Structures are given as structure tokens and as C-alpha cells.
């Protein structure tokens, strides 16, 4: 079974920082596009950032310049460095692994980790 193991969530004041981690297997890490999504209470899940196997990244407009997604090959792990956090960043953050071809799609999720930004 595919496992995506998340860590690093917590509570922080506005302007603070957190670093989320998502560890997976070597084959998932090397083949799938990895990303972070978030879901706040009463809202739809949204893509925060993604990183492809070649290192190319994409970010939601709301986090550009504040969040950085990265990969550590030795640990089969992706990270989300979250700086200058705002209350509206409060959500459950989910690690995602996705592989899409012309005829099929594979999509896996982590268990989620809570991020709370408040004064």
C-alpha cells in the first residue's frame, strides 16, 4: 500500500514559519508528481504547491513568495517551507502523489496535518 507520511504541522503566530514534511517510497518519489493541498473548515480543498520529478514547481497565487516546495532525494521526502504565515493559511494540509497519463490516473493522499495561524 502507498504511504505518504506527513509531519510538521502545528500552531504559530501570524508572521511565523513552519516546515511540513512528507515521506514516501523511492518509486513514488521518482515517478509521481508530488504536491501539497489544504482544506479549511467549510471550504473546498485547494492546491497549494506541486513539484514534478524534474524539479519544476507551481504555486497557488495566495502563497507565492511565502511558501517553497522542495525535494530531498536521499530521504524520498518533499517539504513545504511556509514563511510569513497568515491566519487565512489555517487549514489541514495534505500531501499528494499524482500520476496522470493519456488513459489513467493514480492519486494518493496523506493523512493530513493541521496548521493553525492565530495571535
Secondary structure as UniProt FT lines:
FT   STRAND          5..7
FT   STRAND          10..12
FT   TURN            14..15
FT   STRAND          18..23
FT   HELIX           26..31
FT   STRAND          33..39
FT   TURN            41..42
FT   STRAND          46..51
FT   TURN            53..54
FT   STRAND          57..59
FT   HELIX           61..63
FT   TURN            64..66
FT   STRAND          67..72
FT   HELIX           73..75
FT   STRAND          77..82
FT   HELIX           87..89
FT   STRAND          91..100
FT   STRAND          105..109
FT   STRAND          113..117
//
